[in-house]
Amino acid sequence: MLSRKITVFITILCLTTIGVFYRSGSGSGSASRILSIYSNLCACEKCLTEGDPDFREIMKASPKPFLSREYETTQEVFNWWKRLQSNKDPFDFYNTTVKNLFEIFPPIPPLIESSPDRCRTCAVVGNSGNLKGSHYGPLIDFHDIVIRMNRGPIKGYEKDVGTKTTHRVMYPESSTLLDNTTHLVMFPFKIKDLQWLIQKFAPSKNKAAKRIANKDLVMILNPAFMKYVHEMWLKKKGRYPSTGFMTLALSMHMCDEINVFGFGADSDGNWYHYFGAVNKNLRTGPHPGGQEYDILQQLHKAHKIHFYNGWQ
């Protein structure tokens, strides 16, 4: 009985509060503003999936971005994925490997949904030479989530690339040691990449062996998500998406507001890394670099992301 009285009292109090705001505002404007706070997808000035029905449809078509114990890869997805690196291992072997993964890593990777009481800002930091001299460092560090890729170094480049890293995207050939607070976001291109991950984190007889990252912060990209990005975003252009473009697509499922740094060529059209020498012969390999860059520009013009293209 007492509990019911408390519930009625709280309900009356809430209605009274809304009524006060309603009367103190101009017409129904104040009440509408209060109610709109709770109907928004996020607390940002503009949420990523607001407006543009075509964009929403592409986002809705996405599979779960990360592998988990609950997700089952289909034979169709596996057949597409194994062709990326001429992989010949059978489907059963892949499923066994995935099962072994989740004996070590979190069965369901953390992916926080959007909420009207927060605005998660995200900096996606590529490795383009156009970061040189940009002085974007403090701006990058201001974000809630900072995603870096492969071996992109920080030391010696802090003014341009910042110091903060919450997530590091990598695969075995581009791996680097991470501290205990950084998420390792594995982009697997073949079964050997998953086996490598197991080997790196399996209990070792050598107590001095150094693990590459905190096993509780490992997140493994879903091969179905790779296929989705290739088909829905790139319309099957190129052999498969670049690590950078897949990271951008992934960030749309992790953040409410996205700013992109270190993508594309410099002002002279050269593709190179900020930590390396200019290589005028460097191209984008099997990835449709031009197509990816055009989509990035389109997203910028549509105010879905903000693209910082550097000063070089």
N, C-alpha and C positions, 0 to 999 in steps of 0.2 A: 504494500500500500504506500509506504514511504517513498519507494523507488518511483512509483507512478506519479506521485505529487512533484517530485524533483523534475521528472521528465516534462510534465505540463508547465512547470515554472520556467524551465529553460526555453521551451518553445515560445511561451508568451514573451519572454525577454527578447528573444531573437526577432520576433515579429514587431515588437515595440521599437527596437533599435532601427529596423528597416523603415518603419513608419516615421520616426524622427528625421532620418535622412531624407525621406521622400518629401516631408513637409518643408524642410529647410532648403531644399533645392528648388530648381525651376521645373515645375511639373513633375514628371516621372523620371527626369534625367538622372538624379542622384541614385535612386533605387536601381535603375538600369545599370549604372556604372558598377554598383556593388555586386549585382548578380553576374555581370560580365566577367568580373575577376575570377569567379568560380567556374565559368564556362570555358575559359581559355585553355588551350592545350599546355601552355607554359607561361612563365612570368616575364618572358622577354617582350620587348616592344612589338615584335612581330615573330610569331612562331613559324618554324620551318615549313610545316605542312599546311599552313593557312593559304587560302586562295588557290588559283591555278589547279583546276581539276585534273589536267593531264599529269602534272607532277605528282599529285596524290595517287593517281592510278599506278604510276610507276613504283611508288613507294609501297603501295598495298600488294603489288605483285611479288615483293621480295620474300624469299624464304628466311628462315632463322639465320642471322649472320654467322653464328658460331656453332661449331659442333658441340653436341652434348650427349649424354647417355640416353636421353629420351628421343633424340633425332635418328632416323634411319635413312641412310643414303639410298637412293633408288639405283637400279641397274642403269637406267638412262643417264643419270648424272655421272655415275662412275665411268661409263663408257666415254663420255665427253672429257672428263677430267683426266683419265689415264692417257689420252692422246696428247696432252700438253707437253709432256716430256718423254714421249714414246715408251710409256710404262707398260710392261707386259704381265705384271702380277695379276692374278685372278681376283674376282669380286669377293670370294670367300676369305681370301687372305687379307684383303682390305678390311673387311668387317671384323676379323679377329684382331687386327692391329688396332682398330678404333676401340674395341672392347678393352684391350690392354692399356690404352691411353687413360681411360677413365678409372683404372685401378690406381692411378697415380695423381691425376689432376682433378680439379673440381668437376663434379658430374654435370653441373649446369653453370656455365660461366656467367659472371655478373653482368647484366645489361639492364640498367635502370630506365624505366619508362618515363616519358615526359610527364610533368606535373604542373598544375597551375600555381604552385607555391615556390617554384624555382626556375631559374634560367641558367642552363648549363652552357657555358661558352667553350668553344673548341678551336684550337689552333692546329691546323694540319700543316706540318713543316716538311717540305720536300728538300731536295739537295741541289737545286739549280744554282748555277753560277750567278744568277741575277740577285742572289742574296748578298753578294759582296758589296760592302759599302752602304748597305740599306739602313743600318742602325735600327732594325726592327726588334732587336733583342728584348728590351723592356716591354714592348707591346705583346710579344709572344708570351712572355712569362706572366702576363696579366690574366691569361685565360685559365679557366677551371681545369680543362683537359688539354694537354699538349702531346700530340702524336708525332713521333719522329720515325724515320725510315732507315732501315739497314744500318750501315756503319757511320752515318752522318755525324761527324764529330762536333763537340761543343767547345772543348778546351782550345783557346786561342781565337775563337770566333764568337765569343759571348755577345759582343756589341751588335752583331748582325743576326745571330740565331737564338739568343737567349741561353738560359741555364736550366730551365725547368723541363722535366720529361715525366709524364704520367704513363704513357704507353709507347712501346717501341715495336714497330712492325719489322719482322725479319724472316728469313728462311736460312737453312744451314750454311749456304755459301756466302751469306751476308751477315752472319751472326756476330754478336759482340756481347761481352759480359754486362749484365745489368745489376743495379743495386737492388736492395731488398724491398723497395717500395714501388718499383716500376713494373707495369704489366708487360709481359712478353706476349705479343700478338703474332702467332705463327701463321704464315701464309704457306700452306703446303702445296707444292706443285707435283708431288709424286709420293708414293708410299714410303720410299726411303727417307723422306723428310719427317714423316710421322715416327718411323723407327729411330731416327736420329734423336728426336725429342724424348722418346722413351729411354734411350741409352744415356742421354745426358742427365736424366733425373732418377734413373733406377738406383736403388741403394748400392753404394760402392764399398768394396772391401778396403779401399784406400781412403782412410779417414781424412787425408789431406787433400783429396780431390775437390776441386772448386766447382760448385754448380753454377750454371750460367745465369740463373734467375731464381726468384721465389716461386716454388712450384704451385703455391696457392693463388698466384697471380698470372697463371698461364691461360691464354685464350687462343683457340684454334679456329681459324676461318673455315667456314663450311664450304666444301667444293661446290655445292649447289648455289651458294652466293656468288662464287666466281662465274659460274655459268649464267646466272641472272644478270650480272653486270655486263657480260659480253653480249648477251642477246637483247636485253631491255634498254641499256644505256648506249651501247656502241653499235647496236644493230648488226652484230656479227662481223664488224670491221676488224681487220687484223687477226692474228692467230689467237691471242687472248689479251686481256687488259693488263696494263702495267701495274706494278705494285702501288705506284702513286695514285693512279686513278681508282683502284680498288679501295685504297685507304680513304680517299675522299668519299666514295660511295658508302663505306662503312661508317664514317663519321656522321652521316645523316641519320643513322640509327642510334647514335650515342649522344648527340648534342642537339641543342635547340637553336644555337647561333654559331655559324661556322665561318672562320676566317682562314684563308689559304695563303701560304707563303712558300717561296722556293719552288715554284712550278714553271715549266716552260723554258724557252731559250732566253738568252740575253737580248739586248736591243739590236745586236748585229745578227741575230738569228743563229747564234752558236749554242749547241747543247753541251753543257759540261757541268761538273760539280764545283760547288763553291770551295771545296778543299783540294781541288786539283787544277792542273794547268788547262788552258783553253785548248780544246781539241775540235778543230773545225770539221773533222771527218766523222765525229761521233754522231750516230743516228739512234733512232728509237727501237731498233731491232724488230722483233715480231709484234711489237705493240703499235697500234695506230696513233702515234703521238700527235699528229695534226688533228685527227678527229677528237681525241681526248681534250686537247687544248681548246678547240672550238666549243665543246660542251661546257667546259669550265667557264669560258667567256659568256656563254648563254646563261648559265646559272648566275653569274655575276650581274648581268643586265636584268635578270628577272628578280634580283634581290633575294635569292635563295642562299647565296654565299657572298662573301666579300673577298675579292682576289687582289692581293698585294703583289704587283709584278716587279718590285725592286727598282733599282736605279741604274743598273748597268746597261 
